[in-house]
């Protein structure tokens, strides 16, 4: 059973790497198997289709990445006005080489698959909602501690910040220019100061 679980984890991890580099539609199961050093029987033992494997990538690999890159860091924030910009400035310390090269896998998949497959769309929506809700909870705490104004709509602000972050990452990826990311982050800092109590 332990070996079967390790095989499944290897499949999902390798599929994640392929999806991040080539997109879901560009991912080939035979290439995943070759890279993982596994046979086709191993794939069909765990998954009935390529799509099912793709869903597992979102639910397991991308969810885990969000936890490491964003949620764990958000949990440490006390004053969002000063600490969110710092969190964004130090993003490079938390991202993988694949993310540096190909951008955010959640956003990439949202752009590629949301209009093509409702299963992907729903799973991606769950991930974004969790990210937004995690940040909104932290903003609510900051309101109670008088770091930000009591009239701030935590959900709306969190949705806006996540959207800006994803946009910044996408522009930086397209233009291959770190200064674009720095410019975006500087504006996030200015915006957050406008929320101060």
N, C-alpha and C positions, 0 to 999 in steps of 0.2 A: 504493500500500500504506500509505503514511504517513497519507493522508487517511482511509482505511478504519479504521485503528487509532485515529485521533483521534475519528472518528465513534462507534466502539465505546466509547471511554472516556467520551465525552459522554453516551451512552445510559446507561451504568452509573452514572455520577455523578448524573445527573438522577433515575434510578430510585431510587438511594439516598436522595436528598432527599425524594422522594415517599413512599418506604417509611417513612422515619423520621417523617414528619409524619402519615401516614395508615395505616401498617401495610401488610404485604404484600397483604392481602385488599382494603384500601381503595385501593391503588395502581391506577391505570388506565393502560394502555399508551398510549392515545390522548392522555392528559394529559402523559405523559412525553415523547412525541413533540412535542407542542405546545410544552411548556416548553423542550425542547432545540432547537426549530426544525428538526425532521427529518421526513421522510416515512416512511410505513409500510414502504416497501421497504428503508429503512435498517435498520429493526428486524429484518425477516426475513432480511436478509443476514447478520446476526450471531447471531440467536437464533431457535430454533424455537418458543419459547413464553414466556409471561410467567414461568413457573416457572424456566426456564433463566436468564432475566435476573435473577430473584431470587437464584438460586444464585451468580451472578457478583457480585452486590452483597455477599454474605457473604464470598466468597473474595477479593475485591479491595478494595472500599471499606471494609468493616468491619474486615478484617484490617489494612489500612493504618492505620486510625484507632487500633486497639489498639496497634500499633507506636508511633505518635506519642504517644498519651496515657499508655500504661502501660509497654510493654516498654523503650523507650529510657530512661525515667526509672528503672525498676527496675535497669537495667544500671549506673547511676551510684551505687547505694546501696552503702555500706560497712557501716555499723552499722544494721541494720533496726529496732532498738528505738527509736532516735531519728529515723531518716530516713524510715521509712514514714509516721509521722504527718505529717511535713513534706511528703512527697509528696502526701498526701491533702489537706492544708490548701491546697496550691497547685494543686489540680486545676483550678480555675477559669481558671488561666492557660493551660491546655493544651486545654481543650474548645472545641468550636465553638459558635456561637450556637444551632444546631439541638439540640445536646446539652443546653445550658442549659435550653432550652424543653421538649424531649421526653424527656430522660433518655438512658440508655444504649441504643443501637440493638441491641446484641447481646442484652441482657436483654429488651428489648421483643419482639424476634423470637422469642426462646426461649419467652416466655409465649404468644405468638400462634400459633406454627407447629409447635412440637415434637411435639404430639400429632396434628397434621393431615398432616404430610408427613415421611417418613423421610429424604428428601434434605436438607431443612432441618435436621432434628434432628441428623443426622450431621455436617453442616458446622458447626453451632453448637457441638456437643460438641468438635470439633477445636479451635475457637477458645478455648473455656473451658479445655481441657486444656493448650494452649500457654501461656495466661496463668498457670495454676496451676503448671505445670512451670518456667516462667521464674522465678517467685517462689520456688519450692522450691529451685531451684539457688542462688539468692542466699542463702537461709537456710542451706543446706549450707556455703556459703563462710563465712558468719558464724559457724557452729559451729566451723569450723577456726581461725578468728581469735579464738575465745573471747568473741565478743559475746553469743552465746546458749548455753544449756546443750546439752551433747552428747546428752542424752536426748530432745531435742525432735524430734517426728516432722514433718519439713519438709513432706512432702506433705499431711498432715492439717491442719497449721497454714495452709498456703497455700490449701487448699480453703476453710477457714473464713474466712480474711481476704477472699478474692475474694467469697464469699457475703455477708459483712457489707457489703463495699463496694457490691455490687449492691443489697442491701436498703436501705442508707442512701440511695443515689441514687434508688431507687424511692419511698421514703417522702417524700423531699424534693420529688420531682416531684408526687406526689399532694397533699401538703399545701401546696405552694407556699411553703415556709418554710425559709430557709437555716439557721435555728437548729437545725432537726432534723438537718441534715447535720453541723453543728458538734458536736451532742450525741453523735451516733454516733461521730464521729472521736475524741472525747475518750475514749470507752470502748475503742476500738482501741488507743489509747496506753497505757491502764491494762493491757490484756491483754498487750501486747507487753513491758511491764516485768516481767511475771511470768515471761517466758522468759529473762531475763538470766542470764548465767553468774554 
